[in-house]
Amino acid sequence: VAVSTLGGEFAAKGVPAWAPQAGLGLAIGRCLSAESGGRVRGLYLDFEPSMEAQSIAAAVCAEMARDWDHREIGYRNGKRFAIRWIAGAQPDAVRLSLNETSVVLAIGGARGITAAVCEALARRSGARFILAGQTPLPPPTSGSPAALEFNVARQQALSKALAEHRQPSPADVDREAWQAVWAAERAVNIEVLREFAAQVDYRQCDLLDPVSVRELVAYVAARYGKIDLVLQGSGALSQKAIQHFPAREFVDAMAPKALGTAHLLAALDGLEVDTFLNLSSISGRWGNAGQAAYAAGHEVAAILTASAAAVRGGRWFNVYFGPWLSIGMTDRGAIMERLRERGLAFIRREDGAQFTADEVERGSGESVAYCGSGLETMLDAAPATAAAAPLLDRIEIPEVGVAHGQREFDPARDRSIADHQVAEGLPVVPGLLMLEMMAQAGAVLVDRAWQLTEIAEAQFVRAAKFPQGQPRTFHVRARLLRGEAEGSVLSGEVYTLFTPPGSQREQELLHARCRLHFGHREPAPLPTLVVPRSGLDRKRV
């Protein structure tokens, strides 16, 4: 049970009191409930801060004795409400009309979701943008900057380490590769923004340092004379179950969003800002397994923003986003592949950016959530029958954009396995067979008229062996990463499950992964088939 005093509506329309710590209990409770698989139920009660403590205590006891038919309850003006979110249309009246003289301060604006929003706003208005990021701007290069694929960056990082006679761990190589990918992304996004904006200014700023944040705001105010719009898009994602989080690590993981927002709001104190938009997450508002620290940081930041709305002029509000396709926090490593948002569609870059730009122009200033809907029709129509994947024993679609299948191989029965052996004489699943399993799993998620056009970034991480020659079950997973009118891109993984010694939890052991491209493919010419007049002996064939 999480109890807060955020006005009776969980800060949806501003918070009449300073209570950011409430975000911790709310986020941890929601995520704990999501991680428990139904073993832990959550009840969230919100009251007006003016309500007497004895009355709040009596209401809490009464709520615990009720049937928990609603998990979010608010008390306001002496009445009890069930908190529900409903579909709503954006107002018609324009609240903020940006133009080429407008000034936009975008925290984290060179990467991810915030960069997509900045581009959409620049295309509409041609405004002036000040982008703030923790890392320095990459040095200019000859020619136009280009995006960098992770696998290419990883190979470059590994080659550099070998040339320098270093022996980095795989995690260190991945970290260095992602830094290179993100640096390239920043350079590309800034170059694109400059095509549409009147001016683009990049400033390095550490949001965890209040002095650095004050210097950033002072610079913008002195040089540009005003701030029309602030986009707070900073944040960091750390994936870990609640019970595995040391306290210090938990606080460090939530600090970039929570503490960064506090420093930013403090630095803006005394300045006139027309609109402050905090780009938040549905993981913070409703919880998600493995994202407690991320959710806590976002919920604290959302409450801080709502607190500012109660005392500041202009609009100070939150937009809670669902997962975006291959952008923002879903774009790192296997996060996109592991993301499980039950019943939600993914947000396309263009859809999410245009929605946010509309909200900047016409939003009422109340908190809104946007989870996207562009893929629902396509995914609902996807076949989910085993007939679509004949190589697999079973195939299902447990959630939107995800297909799970499995196949048991037995060397005593499957000659293609028994005859395919490695040097030590052990049977091993052929790599081509694992690619076909991933392709068949991906095929159930896309339009039936589409065909597999390319298998890219194939990696055979670990040999799929049969040490004792016993049957072994292999699992295959396909996830939709990007869906467009002309085709789709999916990820594929083949893995087995094992339980480490001393543990009761099953873990995944990855064997192979790849990217699958589906779309329209020109039919190949049929080869000439010569059949003997006497027919074919099937046994001989």
N, C-alpha and C positions, 0 to 999 in steps of 0.2 A: 504494500500500500504506500503510494507516494502522495504526500499532502503538500500543496503549494498555496500561496496567496498572491496569485497573478491576476486577480480581478474577476474570477469566476468563468473566464473563457480561455484560459491557458495562453494569455498574452496575444490573442488574435487581433485585438484592436488597441493595443497599447497597454502598458502596465502602470497603474497609478502608484506603485511603490518600487523601490530598488530591491530586487530579490533575484539576482542572477544565479545564486547557489541552488535555486529550485531546479535548474536544468540538470544538475547532476543526478538527483534522485529520479527525476522523470526518465532521463535517458537510460540510466542503468537498469531501472525497473523494466522498461519496455524491451531492452535488449536481452535481459536475463530471461524474460518470458519467451522471447523468440528462440533463445539458445536451449531452453529446457525441453523442447519438444512437447509442450503441453503439461509438464510436471509442475511448473510454476505459473500461477495466474497473477495478472497484474490488475490493480485497481488504482485509478488516478483521480484525485479529488482536488478541486481548485476553488478557492474562496476569495472573497474581497478582503483586502488587507485591513479594512476597518472593522471587520467582524471580530467579536470578542473571542478570546482563546477558549473559554469554557463552552461557548456555542459551537466552535469548530470541533472541539473534542467530542461533544455529544453527537454532532453530525457524523464524525468519522466512525464512532462506535455503531451508530445506526446503519451506516452504509455497509459495514463489515457483516452485519447480521442479515442483510438483504440478499436476494438472489442477484448475482452479478450479471444482470442482463445487459448492462451497459458498462463499459470499462472506463469511460471518462465522464465524470459528473462535475458540474459547476454549480456553485451557490452564489446567486446575485440578487440584490434587492429583496432579500428574504425568501427567495424562491429557489427551488431545486430544478436543474436542467440536465438533460442528457446532451453531451456535446457531440454534434455530428457535423461533418463537412459535406456540403452540397455543391452540386455543379452550379457555376455562376458565369454570367457573361461580363465581359469588360465594358465599363461605361463608355458612352459615346463622346462625352466632353473631353477635350484635350486639356491635361493638367500641366504638361511641360512640353514646350515646343522648342527642340534644340535646333540650332543653326550653326553657321560657320564661325560665329563669335562665341558660342557656348563653350564652357570648360568642363571636361569630364575627368575626374580622378578615378582611375581603375586600379584597385589593388589586386595583383595577380593577373593583370590584363594582357600579358604577353603569351599566356598559355591557357589551354583547356577551355572550359565553359566561358570564363570571363572574356577570353579573346574572341570567341564566337559572338558574344553579345556586343562587344566593342565594334566588331566589323559590321554587324547589322545596324547599329546606331550610326556609324560613320557613313554607310551607304545612304541612309535616309537624310542625314543632317549635315555631313561635312564638318562636324564640330572639331574642337581641339582636344586632344587626348594626352593626359599624363599617365603613363603606365608605371606602376611601382612593383618591383620584384626583389626577392632576396639576393639573387645572383647578379653579378655584373653583366652588362650587355656584351654579347659576343663581338669580337673584333670584326670589322667589315671584311668581306671577301670579294675577290674579283668575280664579277658576274652575279646573277641572282642567286639568293640562298635557296637551298633545296632541302626537303625533308629527308630524314635519315631513318632507315628501317632498323629495328632493334637488333635483328640477327647480324646485319652488316656492322653495326656499332659494336656488338659483342666480339665479333671476329677481329675488328680493329683494336679493341681494348686488349684482347688476348695476345695478338701479335706484338703490340707495344710492350706488354709485360714481358714476353719472352725475349724481345730485343734488349730489354733493360735488365735481363737476368733476374727477374722477379718471379715468384711463384704465388700469385694471389689465389685466394679461395674463389670458388664459383660465385659466391655471393658478392665478393669484391669486384669481380669482373662484371657481373650484372649491374651493380651499382654504378660503375664507371660508364658502362654502355648506356644506361638510362640517362645519366647526366648529359652525355653527348646527344642523345635523341632529343632531350628537352631543350638543349641549347639550339639545336637546329630548328626545332619547332618555334622557339621564340623569334629567331631571326626571320623565319618565313612569315609568321603572323604580323610582325612589325612591318615587314615589307608590303604585305597586302593592305594593312591599315593605312599606310602612307598613300596608297592610291586613291583613297576616298576621304581621308581626314584633312582638314585645313592644316593641322600640325600634329606631330607625334613626338612626345618627349618621354624618354625612359629614364627613371631614377631608381637607383638602388636603395632599398630600405629594409631594415630588419624590424618586423612588427613586434618582436619580443623585446625590443629596446625602445622604451618610451621617448628617449632623447632623439633617436633616429626618426621616429614617427612625427614628433613635433617639428623637426627640421624639414621633413618632407612637406607637411601642411604649410609651414611658414614660407617655404620656397614657392609653392603654388600660389598662395595668397599674394605674395609680394610681386611675383612675375606676371601673373594673369589677372590679379585684382578681384577675382571672384571664383566660386565653385558652384556650378549649377547642379551637377550630379556626381555622387560618389557611389561606386560599385565596390562592395567588399566581397571579393571572390577568393580570398586566401583560405588555406586549409591544408591539412596533411592527413593521410589515411594510414592507419595501422590496424592490421587484421589479426585479432587474437581474441580467444574466448575470455570472458571476464575473470574466471578463476585462474587464468594463466598470466594475468597482468600484475607485475609488481607495482606498488603504489606510485613510485617515482616515474616509472615508464608510462603509466596511465596519465599522469599529470602532464608529462612532456608531450604526449601524443595529442592531448586536447588543447594545449597552450596556443599553437599557431592560430587557431580560429577564435578561441575564447578570449585569451589574453590579448591577442592582436586586435580584436574588435574593441576591447576596453581601451587600449592605448589609442586607437584611431578616434573613438568617440571623444576621449578626453582632449586630444589634440585639436579636434574640430570645435570644441567649446568656445563660444563667443563669436564664431563665424556664421554668417548666413548661408545656409545650404538649402537649396530648393528641394532636392530629393536625395535620400540615402537609401540605397537598396542593398540589403544583405542577401547574397546568394547562398541559400541554406540547402538542407537535404531532408528528404523524407525519412532517412535513417535516424536523424535526430528527432523528428516529430513523432514517428511511429515505431522506431526501433528496428534493428536488424541484427541477425546473429553474427557475432564476430566483429562488430563495429561499435562497441560500447564507448571507447575513448573518442572515436570520431563523432559519434552521436552526441556525446556529452559536450564536446567542444562546440558543435553546431547549435545545440539547444541553449547553452549559456549565451552564445553570441546572439541568438534570436531574441532571447529575453532582454539582453542589453539593448538591442535595437528597439524593441517595444518600449523599454523604459525611456529611451530618448524621445520616442514619439509622444509620450505623455507630457513632456516639458519643453519640447522644441517646436519651433514653427516649421512649416513645410511637411513633407511626407517622409516618414522613417518606417520602413516596413520590410518584411521578409517574403521571399519566394522559396518554397520548399520544392526542390526538384527530385524527380525520380532519376533512375540511371540513364545516362546518355550513351548512345552507341559509339564505342571506341573513342571517347573523349573525356577529359577530366579524370576523375579518380578511377574510372573503369578501364583506362588505357594502359595501366601499368601491369607488366608481367601477365600473370594468369588471372588477374582480378576479374576481367571481363568474362573469362571462362567459368569462374567460380561464383559469379554474382547470382543470387537467387532472390529475386523480388517476386513473391507469389502474386499472381494475378495482374501484374503490371506490364504494360508495353514499354519498350525502350524509346527514348526521345531522340529523334533525328536532329542533327546539328542545326539545319535550317529551321525546322519547326520550333525548337527550343529558343533559338536566338530571336526569331520573329515574335514569339509570344512575349519574351522578356522586353523587347523593344516596345511592343504595344503596351505592356504594363507600365513601363517608364513614362510613356506619353499620356496614358489615360487611366492608370490604376487609381483606385480610391484611396489607397494608403493602408488598407487592411491586408493582413497576411493571406497569401494565396498559395495553393499547391498546384504543380503541373507535372503530370506523369506521362504525358504523351499518349497518342492513340494511333499513330501512323501505321503500326505494324499489326494491329489486332486483326484486321480483315484478312490479311495475307496468312497469318499464323493460324487463325481459326479454320481456314480452308485447307491447311496442310494435312496430308494423309498420315494416319498414325497406326497403320496396320502392319502386321508382321510381313505381309506379302510384299510390302515396299522394300524390305531388306531381307532377301532370301538367305544371305550368308549368316544372319544372326538368328539365334534361337528365339529371342523376343526383342521387341522394340516398343517404347512408349514415349509419350511427351508429358512429363510430369509437371511442366510449367511452361509459360510462354517463352518461345525461342530456344528451348532446350530439348534434346532427344537423348534418351538413354537406351542402350541395348547391351546384350551380353551373348556370349557364345562359349560353350564348353568344348574344349578340344581334348581328345583322348588319343595319345599316340598308338594305342592298341587298335583303335578303330579308324582313325584318320591317317591314311597312308601318306597324304601330302605333308603331314607333320612328322611322322616317323622317319620318312625318307629325307627330311631336311635337317641336317645335323651340323653342329659347329665342330671346331677342331677337337674338343674333348669327347666327341661322340655323343653329345646330348641333343635330343630333338629341340628344335626352336621354331617358333612361328615365323614364317617368311615375312619380311618387311612389306612386300607387295600385298600380302593378305591383310595386314593391319591397315594399309592405305585403303583397301577396298572396304573394310569394315567401317572406317570413318566416313568414306564417301556414301555408303548406304545409309548410315545413320543421319548424315546431313541431308540426304535426298528427301526424307520425310518432312523436313521443315520448309521446303521451298515449293514454288509453283510446279505442278506436275509437268508442265510443258517445258521446263528448263532442264538442261543437261549439265553434267560436270564439264567445265571448260578448262580448269587448271587445278593442279595440286601444287601449292607453293610452300616454301619454308618447312619442308619435311625434315623432321629430326627423329632419329631412332636413339632414344636416350638410354635404353637398357634392353638387353637381349631377353626375349620372352621364352625362357627355357622351361624344361620339364625335368628337374633334377632326378627324381626317382621314377620317371616315366609314368607318373600317375596323371589322371585327368586334372585339368586346371581350367577355371572359369576366367575368361577375359571380358572386361567391361569396356564399352565404347561410349563416348559422349561427344555430341556435336552441339555447338552453340551458335546462334545467329549473331554475328557481329555488326553486319551492315546490310540493310535491305533496301533496294532501290528498284525503280521501274525496269531497268535493263538487266538486273541480276542481283545476286546476293553473295556475301562473303561470310563464311562460317569458319569456326575453329573445330578441330577434331582431336580427340585424345583416346588412346588405348591404355588401359591400366588394369592392374590386379589389386586385390585387397589383401592386407595381411595385418596381424595383430602383433606388435612388438613385444618381446619378453617383458613381463612385469606390468603390462598395460592391459586394459580391458577395452580400449578403443581401436577400432579398425582404422587403418591409414591406407591411402592410395599410393601405389607404387607405379610410377609412370613408365611406360615402355616406348610410346611413340606419340608424336603430335604433328599437326600440319595445319595449313590454311586451305580451305576448299572454296573454289570459285564456281558458282552456278550461273547459267544464263542461256542465251540462245546460241546454238552452234549449228553451223552449216553441215548438213548430212554428208558423210563421206561416200564416195562412189562405191557401189556394191562390187566386191571382187567376183571374179568368175569362179563358179563352183562346178567341178567335174565329178559326176557320180557314176560309178560303174553300172552298166545295165543290169547286172546281176544283183544290184543292191549292196548295202553295207552290212558287214558282220559286226554287230554292236559290241560283241565281246572283244573282237580284234581291235576295233577302234578305241 
